[in-house]
Amino acid sequence: MNDMTVTNIKKTVLDGKVKNVKDLATSLPQIHKQYGVEGPTHSHPNQYIIEKKLLKYELARVNLEKDAHNGDVEEVNMLKSMQQTKRQEAMRVMKENKSFNKEWDNEGKANWKVNRETRAKEIAR
């Protein structure tokens, strides 16, 4: 699997967690009825308050997981961008070096021709 597929799967899972926690907060009475629980599930009024507060923390936890995942995605994208920039810079330097070497070679050939002509004149003289 490539990075984008894994990223999409993680994002889908995290979005699902957020939705499940939000649904749990609103559909708790229906869940209790589904399992045959009649009336409040708490024997004490404080337990309702505790359950409500715990749902808030669960939602906060899931949101933090989602933020952490988004941070990971941003970091991976930043690293890829840095690698691409380094690669382009290396390619630019290689092109400059190649053109410099080509110019150097052409200049050397021109000097060699002049030197050969001068030597041939000296020999002929």
JORA-V339433 format. One record per helix or strand of 3 or more residues. SS is the DSSP state (h for helix, s for strand). FROM is the first residue (numbers start at 1). TO is the last residue. If there is no record, write none. Layout:
ss=SS from=FROM to=TO
ss=SS from=FROM to=TO
//
This chain:
ss=h from=3 to=34
ss=h from=45 to=124
//
